[in-house]
Amino acid sequence: MKMLMNAHYVYDDYLAYLIYSGDEETIRTIEEAEPIFLKSEWHLVQEIRKLALSYFPKIHREIKKVFGDRLKERSGDLKSFTVVSVEEFKEADERGDLANLKRYTLELVGKVSSYLKGYLIDFLKTVRSF
């Protein structure tokens, strides 16, 4: 359970690392995602849920491969919780250890961005009609 929780935190931090470091591929993937329109919020949640479940095995495998031993540790309190530091992400990235994780992440982020853009466009149309 601890390893799974820590892997989740690592992935959250990895996404933040890509965005906050200004990774050009990540930013471009988000910006260039074409909107996908769904019937309702329920459909949005279901599609994103299915996406997350389909990518989980690949992403989890990569996180374990790169940071396996670290996933057994627990450091900090819940407010400042960190398993892998920004510096460790940079080092792993420079070694090329994160190539597969990044590829899967960009695929996932691109698809989620498309769904969210479609939802937000529809939402804004609804709000403007009031």
Helices and strands as residue ranges (DSSP letters): H 2-20, H 24-32, H 41-67, G 68-72, H 86-95, H 99-128
